[in-house]
Amino acid sequence: VQLQASGGGLVQPGDSLTLSCVVSGSTLDYDAIGWFRQAPGKEREGVSCASQSDEQISYADSVMGRFTISRDNAKNTVYLQMNSLKPEDSGVYYCAAVTFSPQTVCTVRTMTTLYKHRYWGRGTLVTVSS
């Protein structure tokens, strides 16, 4: 599985930005797509997780109501729509294809702590600054 994130940039507080993650490879090799971010000097944190069928979608509390994860299966692309951006949303954003043990639900917590494997793509930088 290979992933490539794009769409980052420099925006002002309150602006919107949409990130894209193109996924190639067999969908049988993973259970969900997750978005993560890492700010300078901080650990990588989970932002959003969506299962293959979108039956399970999860957001970090810090982005709930502002970010939306979606997918276009025809384009093999998963999006992260980010609205009302704040300076604390700045960082390198990564998408990952995540596999779980059976019965494990895709959540921001499980894709960070209870995953079996994660395939990473290169990140895209988001800077929110006035």
N, C-alpha and C positions, 0 to 999 in steps of 0.2 A: 504494500500500500504506500502510495506517495501522495503528499499533500503540499499545496503551495498557497500560502496566504498572501493577500494583497489588499490595497485600498487605504493603507495608512496615510497619514499626513499631518500637517500643522493646522489646527483649527482653534477658534476662539471659544471660550466658555459659553455654553448654551447652544453651540452649533451641533449639527448632526454629521454622521459619517457612517458609511456602510463598508464593512470588510467582507471580502470574498475568500473562500477556501475551495480550491479545485481539488477534487479527490480522484485519484486513479487507482485501479486495482480492483480486486474482487470484493464485493460487498459482503461476501461470506467470511471475510477475514477480520471483520470488526463488527461491533454491536452498536456503536454510537459515535457521534462526532462531538468533540468538546472544544470550546474556546477557552484559552487561558491567557493570562497577561502577567508580565513581570516588569515592575518599576525598578529603577536604579537602586541598588542596595537592598532590595527586598526579594523575598522568595516568590517563585511563580505561584500564582493562585488561579483557581478555577473561576470562570465567569459564567459559562452556560454549557449545558449538555443537552443533546437531543438524540433519542434513540433512532434506529433506522426507520421505523414507521412513524416517528414523531408522536408516538403514544406517550412517551416519557420526555418531558421537557422541564429543565430546571435552570434557575438563575441564582446567582449569588445575591444576597440581600442588598449589597451595595449598588447593584444595577437593576434590581427589580423595578419594573414599571418604566424603565428608560431604554433598556436594550431588548431586542427581539431576535431570536434565532429562527432561521427559516432555510428552506432548501429548494433547489430546482433540480429535480432528478434528471431531466433531459440534458442539463448542462453539467451534471456531476458536481454541483457547486452548493456549498452551504454558506449562508450569509449571516452576518451579525450586524443588524441595524442598531446604531447607537445614537440616541437622541439626548438632548439636554446635557451635553458633555461637560464634565467638571475637570479641573486641573488634576485631581486625584485619579482620573481615568487614564492618565498618561502612562505609557509604557510600551513594551514590545508585546504585541498580540500574536499568539500562536494558535493554530488549530491542530487537533490531534484526532486520530482514529483510535478508539478505545475498545478493548475487549474486556468482558466481565465473565465471572463465573455464572453458571445458570442461576436464576432466581435473584440475581443482583440487579436492582433498578438503577437506571442511569440518573444520577444526581450530581450536583457540583461536588458534593462530599465524596461520593463513591468513585468518581473519575479521578479524584486526587489521592484517595487512600485505599480503595478496595478493588482496583483494577487488576486485570491479569497482564495486560500489555498495552502499551501506547505507541503508536507510530506518529512521529512528529514531522511537521513541515517547518520550513524556515519562517521566521516571524516577520511581522510588518509593524513599523514604528508609528505610534499615535502620540502626538504631542498636543495637549490642550493648554493654551497659554494666551494671555492677552498682550 
